[in-house]
C-alpha cells in the first residue's frame, strides 16, 4: 500500500480538509494522520473522512498535538522520563490518540517510546556523525567510539526500556479495545528507546499479543547504517516477521533524512524484498520537499514497485 503522511504539508494549512486535498492531488488516497496536528484542523479532517475523500491507514502519536506545545514535538513527553508528570501526560495523550485512530478507522498507531536522558545525543552518536562528516578520522578511531556508544547505551538503558514496556502493558489493553495495532517505531538515534537489540526483546515480550508490532522507518535505520551501527538489510530481514508497515524517505549521507525517495543513499530495490507490498509504505517527507520532486519520485515508485499500489 502506497500512503502519504500529513507531516509534509500540515504546517502550511489552517484547515484540515484543504490539507487532505493537497495530498489527494498527488494521486495518493491512503493517508497517515501525523503528529504536530492542531485541534483546529480536526473538523476539516472529519469532513473529508465523512465524505469518503480519503482512507486513514494510520495515525502517528501524538494526534492531535498537546495544546500546550506550540511546535511539532512528538517527543515532548516521554514514557521514559524521570518526571512522573511527563510519563502521565505521555500516557494520557497516547490514549487520546488511540481514540482518534479508532474514529478514523486506522489500522495502527505509530509510537515513539522515549530516550535515555543520561546519554545526550550530541556527546555520543551525534559526535560520531560529526566526525564522519569531517572526513578526517581513522576507521579505528570511529570504531572505538561506536563500541563506547554501544557499551554506554547497554549500561544505562535498562531502566528506561523497562519503563517503556510497562507503558505498553497499559496502552495495549486500550489498543485491543479499539482494534488498533501499536506500531513501535525504529528510532533515528541510538540513544532512543528501543535500540534494535531491545526491539527484539520487546517483540518477544509481546509475542502472544496481536496488537503490538514493529514499524520500520527506512530513514532512521539508514542513519544508523551510515554511522556503522548496524546493517540495514540484515536488520530488516531479521525483524520482518513483526513488521506492520514503514515510513519511506531517503537520507543524504550521513544523517539528513526525510528526503524524497531515490535522491539519497537508500537502496529500495534491495530493501523492499523484506516488506510485504500490501503493508503501508507511508511517505514521510520534510515540509521543505517540493511538490515537483515528489511527483517525479512518485512516478518512479509506481513504475518500479507496482505491487505496493493497491489499498
C-alpha positions as CSV (number, residue, x, y, z in Angstrom):
1,X,0.0,0.0,0.0
2,X,1.3,3.4,-1.0
3,X,0.4,6.0,1.5
4,X,1.4,9.6,2.4
5,X,1.9,11.4,5.8
6,X,0.5,14.7,6.7
7,X,3.8,15.7,8.2
8,X,4.8,17.1,4.7
9,X,2.0,19.7,4.5
10,X,0.4,20.0,7.9
11,X,2.1,23.3,8.8
12,X,1.0,25.0,5.5
13,X,-2.7,24.7,6.3
14,X,-5.1,26.1,8.8
15,X,-7.9,23.8,7.6
16,X,-7.7,20.1,7.7
17,X,-9.8,19.5,4.6
18,X,-7.5,21.6,2.4
19,X,-4.5,19.7,3.9
20,X,-6.1,16.4,2.9
21,X,-7.0,17.7,-0.6
22,X,-3.4,18.7,-1.3
23,X,-2.2,15.1,-0.7
24,X,-5.1,13.7,-2.8
25,X,-3.9,15.9,-5.6
26,X,-0.7,13.9,-5.6
27,X,-2.7,10.8,-6.5
28,X,-2.5,9.2,-3.1
29,X,-5.7,8.3,-1.3
30,X,-4.3,6.4,1.8
31,X,-3.1,9.0,4.4
32,X,-1.4,8.8,7.7
33,X,-2.5,11.5,10.1
34,X,0.7,12.6,11.7
35,X,1.9,14.4,14.8
36,X,2.0,18.1,15.0
37,X,-1.7,18.4,14.2
38,X,-3.5,21.3,15.8
39,X,-7.0,20.6,17.2
40,X,-8.4,23.3,14.9
41,X,-7.7,21.1,11.9
42,X,-9.8,18.1,13.2
43,X,-13.2,19.4,11.9
44,X,-11.9,19.6,8.4
45,X,-10.3,16.2,8.5
46,X,-13.6,14.8,9.8
47,X,-15.5,16.4,6.8
48,X,-13.1,14.9,4.4
49,X,-13.3,11.5,6.1
50,X,-17.1,11.6,6.3
51,X,-17.2,12.4,2.5
52,X,-15.1,9.4,1.8
53,X,-12.4,11.6,0.3
54,X,-9.5,9.5,1.8
55,X,-8.7,6.4,3.8
56,X,-6.8,6.8,7.0
57,X,-4.3,3.9,7.1
58,X,-2.8,5.0,10.4
59,X,-2.2,7.7,13.0
60,X,1.2,8.9,14.4
61,X,1.3,9.7,18.2
62,X,0.6,12.4,19.4
63,X,-2.5,13.2,17.4
64,X,-3.6,15.9,17.9
65,X,-0.5,17.7,19.3
66,X,-0.7,18.6,23.1
67,X,-2.3,22.0,23.2
68,X,0.4,23.4,25.5
69,X,3.1,22.5,22.9
70,X,3.4,25.2,20.3
71,X,5.7,23.4,17.9
72,X,5.6,20.0,16.3
73,X,7.2,17.9,19.0
74,X,6.3,14.2,19.0
75,X,8.8,13.7,21.9
76,X,7.6,16.5,24.1
77,X,6.5,13.9,26.7
78,X,8.2,10.5,27.0
79,X,7.3,7.2,28.7
80,X,10.9,7.0,29.8
81,X,11.0,10.4,31.6
82,X,12.2,10.6,35.2
83,X,9.3,13.1,35.7
84,X,6.0,11.4,36.8
85,X,4.0,14.2,35.3
86,X,5.6,13.7,31.9
87,X,5.0,10.0,31.9
88,X,1.4,10.5,32.8
89,X,1.0,13.1,30.1
90,X,2.5,10.8,27.6
91,X,0.1,8.1,28.6
92,X,-3.0,10.4,28.6
93,X,-2.1,11.8,25.1
94,X,-1.5,8.4,23.7
95,X,-4.8,7.1,24.9
96,X,-6.4,10.1,23.3
97,X,-4.6,9.4,20.0
98,X,-5.9,5.9,20.1
99,X,-9.5,7.3,20.3
100,X,-8.9,9.3,17.2
101,X,-7.2,6.4,15.4
102,X,-10.4,4.3,16.1
103,X,-12.6,7.2,14.9
104,X,-10.8,7.4,11.6
105,X,-10.7,3.5,11.3
106,X,-6.9,3.5,11.3
107,X,-5.1,0.2,11.3
108,X,-2.3,1.3,13.5
109,X,-0.8,4.0,15.9
110,X,2.9,4.7,15.5
111,X,4.6,5.2,18.8
112,X,7.9,6.7,20.0
113,X,8.8,5.0,23.3
114,X,11.3,7.5,24.7
115,X,15.0,8.0,25.2
116,X,17.9,7.6,27.7
117,X,18.3,11.1,29.3
118,X,21.7,10.2,30.8
119,X,23.1,9.8,27.3
120,X,22.7,13.1,25.4
121,X,22.9,12.6,21.6
122,X,25.4,15.3,20.9
123,X,28.0,13.6,23.1
124,X,27.6,10.2,21.6
125,X,26.3,9.2,18.2
126,X,25.9,12.9,17.3
127,X,29.6,13.2,17.8
128,X,30.1,10.2,15.6
129,X,28.1,11.7,12.8
130,X,30.1,15.0,13.1
131,X,33.4,13.1,12.8
132,X,32.1,11.2,9.8
133,X,31.2,14.4,8.0
134,X,34.6,15.9,8.8
135,X,36.1,13.0,7.0
136,X,39.5,13.2,8.7
137,X,39.1,10.4,11.4
138,X,40.6,7.0,11.0
139,X,38.2,3.9,10.9
140,X,39.9,2.6,14.0
141,X,39.0,5.8,15.9
142,X,35.4,5.7,14.7
143,X,35.1,2.0,15.7
144,X,36.4,2.8,19.2
145,X,33.7,5.5,19.5
146,X,31.0,3.1,18.2
147,X,31.9,0.5,20.8
148,X,31.9,3.1,23.6
149,X,28.4,4.2,22.5
150,X,27.1,0.6,22.5
151,X,28.6,-0.2,25.9
152,X,27.3,3.0,27.4
153,X,23.8,2.5,26.0
154,X,23.5,-1.1,27.3
155,X,24.7,0.0,30.7
156,X,22.4,3.0,31.1
157,X,19.3,2.0,29.1
158,X,17.7,-0.8,31.2
159,X,15.6,1.3,33.5
160,X,14.2,3.4,30.5
161,X,13.5,0.3,28.4
162,X,11.6,-1.2,31.4
163,X,9.5,1.9,31.7
164,X,8.6,1.7,28.0
165,X,7.5,-2.0,28.5
166,X,5.4,-1.0,31.5
167,X,3.7,1.8,29.5
168,X,2.9,-0.6,26.6
169,X,1.3,-3.1,29.0
170,X,-1.3,-0.4,29.8
171,X,-1.7,1.0,26.3
172,X,-2.2,-2.3,24.6
173,X,-5.3,-3.0,26.6
174,X,-6.9,0.0,25.1
175,X,-5.4,-0.8,21.7
176,X,-7.2,-4.2,21.8
177,X,-10.4,-2.5,22.8
178,X,-10.2,0.0,19.9
179,X,-8.9,-2.7,17.4
180,X,-5.8,-0.5,16.6
181,X,-2.4,-2.0,16.4
182,X,0.6,-0.4,18.2
183,X,3.4,0.2,15.8
184,X,6.7,0.6,17.7
185,X,8.9,2.7,15.6
186,X,12.6,2.3,14.9
187,X,14.3,5.5,16.0
188,X,16.9,7.6,14.4
189,X,19.2,8.0,17.4
190,X,21.0,5.1,19.1
191,X,20.2,6.9,22.4
192,X,16.5,6.4,21.9
193,X,14.3,3.6,23.2
194,X,14.2,0.9,22.0
195,X,17.5,0.0,20.3
196,X,17.4,-2.8,17.7
197,X,18.5,-5.2,20.4
198,X,15.8,-4.0,22.7
199,X,13.2,-4.1,19.9
200,X,13.7,-7.8,19.5
201,X,13.2,-8.3,23.3
202,X,10.1,-6.1,23.2
203,X,8.6,-8.1,20.3
204,X,9.4,-11.4,22.1
205,X,7.8,-10.0,25.3
206,X,4.6,-9.3,23.5
207,X,4.8,-12.3,21.1
208,X,1.4,-13.5,22.2
209,X,-0.3,-10.2,21.7
210,X,-1.5,-9.4,18.2
211,X,-1.9,-5.7,18.9
212,X,1.8,-4.9,19.1
213,X,4.3,-4.9,16.2
214,X,7.2,-3.2,14.6
215,X,7.2,0.0,12.5
216,X,10.2,0.3,10.2
217,X,11.4,3.8,9.4
218,X,13.7,3.5,6.4
219,X,15.4,6.8,7.0
220,X,16.0,6.3,10.7
221,X,17.6,2.9,10.2
222,X,19.7,4.2,7.3
223,X,21.1,6.9,9.6
224,X,22.4,4.1,11.9
225,X,23.6,2.1,8.9
226,X,25.6,5.2,7.7
227,X,27.2,5.5,11.1
228,X,28.2,1.9,11.1
229,X,26.0,0.9,14.0
230,X,24.1,-1.8,12.1
231,X,23.5,-3.3,8.6
232,X,20.2,-2.0,7.2
233,X,19.4,-5.0,5.0
234,X,20.3,-7.6,7.7
235,X,18.2,-5.8,10.4
236,X,15.1,-5.5,8.2
237,X,15.3,-9.2,7.3
238,X,15.7,-10.1,11.0
239,X,12.7,-8.1,12.2
240,X,10.4,-8.5,9.2
241,X,8.2,-11.1,10.8
242,X,7.0,-8.4,13.2
243,X,6.5,-5.7,10.6
244,X,3.3,-3.6,10.4
245,X,4.4,-1.1,7.9
246,X,7.1,1.5,7.2
247,X,7.9,5.2,6.8
248,X,9.5,5.8,3.4
249,X,12.0,8.6,2.9
250,X,15.7,9.0,1.9
251,X,18.9,10.1,3.5
252,X,21.6,12.5,2.4
253,X,24.8,10.9,3.7
254,X,25.3,10.5,6.5
255,X,22.4,11.9,8.6
256,X,20.0,14.2,6.8
257,X,16.7,12.3,6.5
258,X,13.1,12.8,5.3
259,X,14.4,13.4,1.8
260,X,12.4,12.4,-1.3
261,X,13.0,8.7,-2.2
262,X,15.6,8.0,-4.9
263,X,17.6,11.1,-4.0
264,X,19.8,9.7,-1.3
265,X,21.7,6.6,0.0
266,X,18.9,4.1,0.3
267,X,18.7,1.0,-1.9
268,X,15.0,0.4,-2.1
269,X,15.3,-2.3,-4.7
270,X,17.2,-4.4,-2.2
271,X,15.4,-3.4,1.0
272,X,11.8,-3.8,-0.2
273,X,12.4,-7.5,-0.7
274,X,11.7,-7.8,3.1
275,X,8.5,-5.8,3.2
276,X,5.2,-7.2,2.0
277,X,3.8,-4.9,-0.7
278,X,0.3,-4.8,1.0
279,X,1.7,-3.3,4.1
280,X,1.6,0.5,4.4
281,X,4.5,2.2,2.7
282,X,4.0,5.7,4.1
283,X,6.0,8.6,2.5
284,X,7.1,10.7,5.4
285,X,8.7,13.8,3.9
286,X,10.1,17.1,5.2
287,X,7.9,20.1,4.6
288,X,10.8,21.5,2.6
289,X,10.5,18.9,-0.2
290,X,8.8,20.4,-3.3
291,X,5.7,19.1,-4.9
292,X,7.6,18.8,-8.2
293,X,10.3,16.5,-6.9
294,X,7.7,14.4,-5.0
295,X,5.6,13.9,-8.1
296,X,8.7,12.8,-10.1
297,X,9.6,10.3,-7.3
298,X,6.0,9.0,-7.1
299,X,6.0,8.4,-10.8
300,X,9.3,6.4,-10.5
301,X,7.9,4.5,-7.5
302,X,4.8,3.5,-9.3
303,X,6.8,2.1,-12.2
304,X,9.3,0.3,-10.0
305,X,7.0,-1.1,-7.3
306,X,3.5,-1.5,-8.8
307,X,2.7,-4.2,-6.2
308,X,2.6,-1.6,-3.5
309,X,-0.2,0.5,-5.1
310,X,-3.2,-1.5,-4.0
311,X,-5.0,-0.2,-0.9
